[in-house]
Amino acid sequence: MIVVGYNLFNTEDEQIIATIQGEYEILTDGQNAFLQMIEDFKDNENIKQFFWGIRLSPDEYRVTAYQDNEV
Amino acid sequence: MAFIKKLAHITGDLIVDGSIEADQIKANTITANKFSGAVEEEYRAYAESITMTSYNTLYTLHEFDHPATEWEIAKGRSIDANVNYQLYAGTTSNRTGNIFTQVEVQVPNFWNPNAIALAHHDSNPAQYWQRVYMVGNHVNKFPSNQVLIDLQNPVYKSFKNLRYQYDFELSELVTNGNFNNTSDWVAQDGTLTVPYYGKLEGVSGGANKAQISQAVSVTAGKVYRLNYDAPVGSDLYKIIVSATADPADKISYQGDLAWNAVTGNNVQEFVLEDVTQVYIIVQNLDVGNDIAFFDNISLKELEPRTWVDISAYPTNPISTNSVLYSGLTTGATAGTYVVVESITHGISNNGSYSFNTTVPVSAYLGRFHRDMKCRIRAKHQVGAVQYVRLQQMEVNLHSRIVG
């Protein structure tokens, strides 16, 4: 199971929160969703990185790759 | 007619002024001024003075390329770095937290996955983990991060517990090795009985040593393990692996395959070359009515295996068997940086304004030849400090021919 999401900088408490945008069983679905997510959120300067990962269990996922958001 | 000569042996020195071409050259020692295709290549990178002020924010410590290998020979590629950090607390109050250091590589525009081996399902050692094995030693083909399964419907998976085992025991080749009865063994110059263990008694006044034997089918060139027990401290025996039922035809491999049993369990390992059948012979030590006790005679082929546990959420990715490939890119899109290895290091100022620590980080990229863009990044989670600073970082980029 592919996990895509982003690291969001919260300006109030200055913490970075990982937010999962979606999960996909098919690789190409995950890749398309990842690229679409970058296109949708690339202008949000509070998003520091987009991440790509794998779900290991219902409660655990592992980030395996990053795309920095160059705002 | 072409000149063909096999198994030529030269004793002494062979001087060749020209060149030698061969598909394979085996030698105990090779001395050379230069290997044209380098067995090993070593490169380096260096960085210093990067200040990380923000909490939990990734900083790039250094970007560098891992150079393509000479002659485009596929080699095992690795990145090893020693990262020296300074925690500058700016106070003597206790400040404690973690530093995360990660080695990343950039997914290239084109990437041809490298095959590892055919993996077979074995078991599920824990929920959401599938244990598989591959015949042979393939550990150097796994990158640090992921594997890829099924090129048609690609699935990338994390893994753990990667290991090589040289001696996985295949099925038992000896029948009735625990002597429940006297079947399957042929007695000669004596009588086999099974009072509790196997018991072989020779003939009083007989001229030959008593023996029992059993023919076993084997595969030439494979490694075998022979187990046998001597349950009684006296009345011992000799065990022989022979090409026939005659102990005189014992097989030799780095010495004769014949051993006197010692009390307790005995284990021997050997290669059986050029034979497809052998005889396991138990022979009394002396002629006449000598007695031997024995038990649990076992011969098994040893299969070299590579074991690994693959992430299996939500279901097993391999039903029966499937080829594993290097999953270095984790399926991420071109240009994305993949985290190949990540190290979490605890740090504290220990009551000082400033505290230094060194973090080693190591990533194995698998076996390939091409250029690869790399970087090392870090973040800290130490609250209420002035900064964490990269003082200096020595990076070693290694490429080595691996099996």
Chai-1 contact restraints between the chains, C-beta under 6 A:
chainA,res_idxA,chainB,res_idxB,connection_type,confidence,min_distance_angstrom,max_distance_angstrom,comment,restraint_id
A,I16,B,N56,contact,1.0,0.0,6.0,A-B,restraint_1
A,L27,B,P154,contact,1.0,0.0,6.0,A-B,restraint_2
A,L27,B,G331,contact,1.0,0.0,6.0,A-B,restraint_3
A,Q31,B,T333,contact,1.0,0.0,6.0,A-B,restraint_4
A,F34,B,T333,contact,1.0,0.0,6.0,A-B,restraint_5
A,W52,B,A332,contact,1.0,0.0,6.0,A-B,restraint_6
A,I54,B,S158,contact,1.0,0.0,6.0,A-B,restraint_7
A,R55,B,Y313,contact,1.0,0.0,6.0,A-B,restraint_8
A,L56,B,S311,contact,1.0,0.0,6.0,A-B,restraint_9
A,L56,B,Y313,contact,1.0,0.0,6.0,A-B,restraint_10
A,S57,B,Y128,contact,1.0,0.0,6.0,A-B,restraint_11
A,S57,B,Y313,contact,1.0,0.0,6.0,A-B,restraint_12
A,R62,B,S158,contact,1.0,0.0,6.0,A-B,restraint_13
A,T64,B,T330,contact,1.0,0.0,6.0,A-B,restraint_14
A,T64,B,V339,contact,1.0,0.0,6.0,A-B,restraint_15
A,A65,B,T330,contact,1.0,0.0,6.0,A-B,restraint_16
A,A65,B,A332,contact,1.0,0.0,6.0,A-B,restraint_17
A,A65,B,T336,contact,1.0,0.0,6.0,A-B,restraint_18
A,A65,B,V338,contact,1.0,0.0,6.0,A-B,restraint_19
A,Y66,B,Y337,contact,1.0,0.0,6.0,A-B,restraint_20
A,Q67,B,T336,contact,1.0,0.0,6.0,A-B,restraint_21
